[in-house]
Amino acid sequence: MLELADVHAVYGRSHVLHGVSLRAGEGEVVSLLGRNGAGKSTTLKAIVGVVEVTAGEIRFEGRSLRDVPTHRVARLGIGLVPEDRRIFADLSVLENLMVGARADGGFTVDRIFGLFPRLAGLARRRGGSLSGGEQQML
């Protein structure tokens, strides 16, 4: 179960979430609806730890996610696929991955291809020519 209770979050000095509460049980689908600027994306970013939560509680399977580093949240199976793709459209899939690969071996191209085998077959294609879903994988 994922639970948010009276969550407040900020971007710098701007208070952007004001007491958001929700619950989502295992297998349950929850939709966040609202106009632009209402805090939908910010709520998701708060869950994964990308924005600072200043009050309230975020819990997953009974465990607090406040102050848990983003990479540890990801290991719990919680991720965020951003709307904006942030890829290099003129570079190949392989070149895009090489830009993001870490020299210490944490994120190697082979590891990424293991996680997303479809990308291996698209390695020579330009990032800008991929479908929206393929770009999100990239």
HELIX and SHEET records of a PDB file:
HELIX    1   1 LYS A   40  VAL A   48  1                                   9    
HELIX    2   2 THR A   70  ARG A   75  1                                   6    
HELIX    3   3 VAL A   93  GLY A  100  1                                   8    
HELIX    4   4 VAL A  109  LEU A  115  1                                   7    
HELIX    5   5 PRO A  117  GLY A  121  1                                   5    
HELIX    6   6 GLY A  127  SER A  129  5                                   3    
HELIX    7   7 GLY A  132  MET A  137  1                                   6    
SHEET    1   A 4 SER A  14  ALA A  24  0                                        
SHEET    2   A 4 LEU A   2  TYR A  11 -1                                        
SHEET    3   A 4 GLU A  52  PHE A  60 -1                                        
SHEET    4   A 4 ARG A  63  SER A  64 -1                                        
END                                                                             
